[in-house]
Every structure is written in C-alpha cells, then in structure tokens.
Amino acid sequence: GAAAPAGTNPPPPGPEQPEGAGGAAPGPAAVSGCSAGGAATAKAPVKKNPKVANVSVQLEMKALWDEFNQLGTEMIVTKAGRRMFPTFQVKIFGMDPMADYMLLMDFVPVDDKRYRQGAFTSRRYAFHSSSWLVAGKADPATPGRVHYHPDSPAKGAQWMKQIVSFDKLKLTNNLLDDNGHIILNSMHRYQPRFHVVYVDPRKDSEKYAEENFKTFVFEETRFTAVTAYQNHRVRQQRSSGQPKAGVGVAPAVP
C-alpha cells in the first residue's frame, strides 16, 4: 500500500469553499509514474503545521483494491454521475482531537494519453484477451474539481473514531455538470488524491495555507475512466467483489 510522491503541491482550496462544491483542483496537472516532476522543481519542501505533520492514513479494503489494480481498475462515469467502486475509504491517525479539519479528494491525470481497448483471440489456446492501447493525446483537460467530505469541517476526534468513507462522491463525463460531481474524460487514466486540511483559526490563515494541509496518494487506487466496463474480468470482479480485510499505509506526499 505504499504511495508514490507526487511532487510539490500547491495547497488545496481553503475552508471557505462551499461544502461538496467544485473548486480548483490542487496540485500538478498530472501524476506520471512515481512522481509528477518533483525532481525538476527547486522549491524547498514546506514545513508542515504540527496539526497535520503527524497525520497518517490507511487505505481500507486494500485487498479488494489490489485485486482490481492487478486487472486494471476501471471506474464507470455517466452523465448523471456514478459512485466509485471500490469506494475510497480510509482510517486516519495522528490528528489533534480538538482541532478542526476538512477532508477532500481530487483526481489528477496519470499521463497525457487517451486509451482504447485492443483485443485478440487465440483459437489454438481458446482464449480471448484485451489490453489497453494508447489511442493518442489526451483530450482537453476537464474542469478541475475537488470533493469535500460532507462532514467537513469536523474535529480530529470525530474523523479518527471511525472509517471515513467517500461514498457520496460521484464521477461524471458531463462537462456541463452543475451538481458538483468530479468531471473526468472517458478512456483516460486518473490518480485519486486525498487531502487533510487543518482549519486554521488565525485571521491571516491564508498566509499559512501550504503549511496547513497534507496530501496522501495510494497508487493502487489508479483507474481508467470508462462509460462501460471494457475488461470482462473487471466486470466479473465488480459483480462478486466484497469488502475484504487489509489496509495500506500511504506516506504523505511532500
């Protein structure tokens, strides 16, 4: 469950953003391989506020995510919006129990490519297989949005006492969506990111924005957005997939 660093990230939108509304997505335009070009930037890492510095996160249902990841996870996107499966769920540790935090997610492109399914059949060995092939350059970027957990803001004690589930988050391919859903391009690959934001009570808190958040990335949650399952094995796993034990720990993104 180790997570790859995604480079130096600007802060996510502040707490003044409306709950569940779409806002500008933080971070680099893409996550490629194990980083998003973090080595190319000369910007020094920001020293994090102690309120977030000690926060750690575990991915729930890691075994299920791993099974999908081995097959090549696909997430359905629809005009009306579709919930993720597996659902993104985490257990959080290390928060200040009395401090207020907001939790949010965004989705960044893994690369700058658009994909298609290529299939081949072996008559000799009687099997049919499919794989993702690069179809060309990525479509124009969709409007960058973030999804705030509907319980935000809440005390650290509340977040830590139970599993945090983003089961209300929906994915859409409707560029004109006005419901606050996450807008993605079909046949493109994405990396979900999870952000913990400390709600700083200081009047000049905007000056400390970069210090007050911490980002976590689980590479096993990457997926290809599709309007219908392309891999029949993913479809079968979706039908039989049940939450399984196991957690993954995500190192924080610098």
PyMOL commands that set and color helices and strands:
alter all, ss='L'
color gray80, all
select helices_A, chain A and resi 38-40+50-53+62-71+156-160+205-211+219-221+232-240
alter helices_A, ss='H'
color red, helices_A
select strands_A, chain A and resi 56-59+74-76+82-83+89-93+100-109+113-122+127-137+147-148+154-155+164-165+170-172+182-183+189-198+213-216+223-226+248-250+252-253
alter strands_A, ss='S'
color yellow, strands_A
deselect
rebuild
show_as cartoon
